[in-house]
Amino acid sequence: MFVKFAVPCLLSLAAMIGPAGAAELPDAIAASGETTVLSVHAEGAQVYECKAGADGKLAWAFREPIATLLSEGKTIGRHYAGPNWEHADGSAVVGKAIGNAPGATAADIPLLKLEVASRRGSGVLTPVTTVQRINTHGGKLDGACDKAGEFRSAPYSAEYVFLKKG
């Protein structure tokens, strides 16, 4: 009898919670009214360059991302400077940041909302209008550096959600 009771309760609980993470995104990166085209996991690095800041002191400045896009453990694309996201089917988008929110810890790069500024090729990314970077882990590199022009990378992972309006 307990089993018959427990299953409906679990189903009701799942219905109340709704889609995973749907209510957890900060307003700055939310994309209400848009639907998901593709959601992928990214593993890679944030690349930094040692540069003099406005105060003349050397510090690490973000240069570019480099990451592999994965779906169900398989490589389906790449993410690199621009920022560009390129799918294995030949479709690609370039984004422009329009919103951000802090990562979960001080070591995590920010969550982002990016508007698609341009696209190329034809495929799964063709209808995408917005990209969200969520669930970031790592990627930050802070502090002083010793030599201008030196490069260093910080490993990171994130989820990229590709959305379309309507």
C-alpha positions in Angstrom: 0.0 0.0 0.0 2.9 2.4 0.7 4.2 2.0 -2.8 0.8 2.9 -4.3 0.8 6.1 -2.2 4.4 7.0 -2.7 4.5 7.0 -6.5 1.6 9.6 -7.0 3.2 11.8 -4.3 6.6 11.8 -6.2 4.8 12.6 -9.4 2.9 15.5 -7.8 6.2 16.8 -6.3 7.9 16.7 -9.7 4.9 18.6 -11.2 5.2 21.3 -8.6 8.9 21.7 -9.0 8.6 22.0 -12.8 11.6 22.0 -15.3 15.0 21.8 -13.6 16.4 25.3 -13.0 13.5 27.1 -14.6 12.9 29.4 -11.6 16.6 29.6 -10.5 18.0 32.0 -13.1 18.6 35.6 -12.1 16.5 38.2 -13.8 19.6 39.7 -15.6 20.0 36.5 -17.6 16.4 35.2 -17.8 14.9 34.9 -21.3 11.2 34.7 -20.7 9.0 33.8 -23.6 11.9 32.1 -25.5 12.1 28.4 -26.1 15.1 26.1 -25.9 16.6 25.0 -29.2 19.6 23.2 -27.8 21.3 22.8 -24.4 25.0 21.6 -24.2 27.7 21.1 -21.7 31.0 22.9 -22.2 34.5 21.9 -21.0 37.4 24.1 -21.6 39.4 27.1 -20.4 39.2 30.8 -20.1 42.4 32.3 -21.5 44.0 35.4 -19.8 46.8 37.7 -20.8 49.0 39.7 -18.5 48.4 43.4 -19.2 48.9 46.8 -17.5 45.6 48.1 -16.1 44.5 51.7 -16.0 46.5 52.0 -12.8 49.7 50.8 -14.6 49.8 47.6 -12.5 50.1 44.3 -14.3 47.0 42.1 -13.9 45.3 39.2 -15.7 42.9 40.4 -18.4 40.4 38.0 -20.1 41.3 37.3 -23.7 39.2 34.4 -25.0 37.3 31.2 -24.2 38.2 27.9 -25.7 35.9 24.9 -25.1 34.4 21.8 -26.4 30.6 21.5 -26.6 29.3 18.2 -25.5 25.9 16.5 -25.7 25.4 13.1 -24.0 29.2 12.8 -23.7 29.8 13.3 -27.4 31.6 16.3 -29.0 29.1 18.3 -31.0 30.9 21.6 -31.5 33.2 24.2 -30.1 33.2 27.6 -28.4 35.9 30.2 -29.0 36.7 33.9 -29.3 34.0 36.2 -30.6 32.3 34.7 -28.7 31.5 32.0 -31.3 29.6 28.8 -30.9 30.0 26.4 -33.8 27.9 23.2 -34.2 29.2 20.1 -36.0 26.4 20.5 -38.6 28.1 23.8 -39.8 25.8 26.2 -38.2 27.3 28.9 -35.9 26.4 32.0 -34.0 28.3 35.0 -32.6 27.0 36.5 -29.4 27.1 39.9 -27.7 26.7 40.0 -23.9 23.6 41.9 -22.7 23.3 40.6 -19.1 25.3 38.9 -16.4 25.0 37.6 -12.9 27.6 36.3 -10.4 28.7 32.6 -10.5 27.9 30.4 -7.5 31.4 31.0 -5.9 34.1 33.6 -6.2 36.1 31.2 -8.4 33.3 30.8 -11.0 33.0 33.0 -14.1 29.7 34.9 -14.3 26.5 33.7 -15.8 25.7 35.4 -19.1 22.9 36.3 -21.4 24.1 37.0 -24.9 22.1 38.3 -27.9 23.0 36.7 -31.2 24.7 39.3 -33.3 25.4 37.2 -36.4 25.0 33.7 -37.7 26.5 31.6 -40.4 25.8 28.2 -42.0 22.6 26.3 -41.8 21.6 23.9 -39.1 20.5 23.5 -35.5 21.8 27.0 -34.4 20.2 28.9 -37.3 17.1 30.0 -35.4 18.9 30.9 -32.2 18.4 34.5 -31.0 19.8 34.2 -27.4 22.5 32.2 -25.6 22.7 31.7 -21.9 25.8 30.6 -20.0 24.6 28.9 -16.8 26.0 26.5 -14.1 29.5 27.9 -14.4 32.3 26.2 -12.5 35.8 27.7 -12.4 37.4 29.9 -15.1 38.4 32.9 -13.0 42.0 34.0 -12.8 42.7 36.9 -10.5 45.7 38.7 -9.0 48.9 40.2 -10.3 51.1 38.7 -12.9 54.9 39.1 -13.5 55.4 39.8 -17.2 53.3 41.6 -19.8 52.3 39.4 -22.7 52.3 36.2 -20.6 49.3 33.9 -21.0 47.5 31.7 -18.6 44.4 29.6 -18.7 41.8 28.7 -16.1 39.8 25.5 -16.6 36.0 25.9 -16.6 32.8 24.2 -17.3 29.4 25.6 -18.0 26.0 24.8 -19.7 25.1 26.8 -22.8 21.4 27.1 -23.6 20.5 28.2 -27.1 17.1 29.9 -27.3 14.8 31.3 -29.9 12.0 33.9 -29.6 8.4 32.7 -30.0 
